[in-house]
Amino acid sequence: MPTSTQSTLTPQTQVTLAGKVITITGANRGIGLGIAECCLVNGAAKVYSIDIDETGEDFTKLSDRYPGQLSAIQANVTQEETIATAIDQIITEAGAIHGMVVNAGRTHHKAALDFTKDEIETLFNVNLFGAFYTARAAARAFIKLDIKGSIVFTAFMASYRPNKRVPSTPYGASKAGVRNMTHTLAMEWAQYGIRVNSVSPGLVNTAMTYWVPQQPDWEQQLKYYGGFPRLAEVQELGGAYVYLLSDAASYTTSIDIPVNGVIGTVC
């Protein structure tokens, strides 16, 4: 017999996003669009991209595959009021919001002594402050709607340890802040039934990493690091996000899932 503090919830054993409305920041392209595709493949009713940039050809192709299920709203994650307005629009259109993937980010790699003040502030404004504003706006919506929602941050393996090949102290520090934020917000918002987790990709095949396999010693690096001898495709990250967004993860909170194929773990 359950005690007074024991939930009578019937656990969900199937990993599915059927009927859910999922919002992803920075999903007009790259990793975010790959996550969007995986959410749609796994049954999400609607997926919204919140992005400051315009959509491109890849977004249009995915939207054509899922007519009426993929939409984009323009907003700036560094301005919390624009995120809140976008979420209100989503709720008006779709009737609810069940999951928020906090994915929008910027990257810049060079020696610490060479970073300008503007470059440092841009990284922190988008990667850290923007992540906090987005998560808070989503949490407020979940609480208002009485929905036990899921928030999933995109951290990165740079949050664990530096990559000596492509150093970026501000970038790694901002993503380490995201992982700490994950644990702290999970603790704060558990009382509302809101789950907060993160995913840490390694090296992923996007427009920002085109140069990685072009390095003259790339083959030697692969042998040294071990693991899968290639970059990840964006869709290969999606399973971690889908699980964390799904009701199958109803008791999973305050964790980070590295998806790195070993590459990126010790580099």
PyMOL commands that set and color helices and strands:
alter all, ss='L'
color gray80, all
select helices_A, chain A and resi 30-41+57-65+80-94+112-114+117-145+157-159+169-192+207-209+212-214+218-225+234-245+247-249
alter helices_A, ss='H'
color red, helices_A
select strands_A, chain A and resi 21-25+46-51+70-74+99-102+150-154+195-201+256-259
alter strands_A, ss='S'
color yellow, strands_A
deselect
rebuild
show_as cartoon
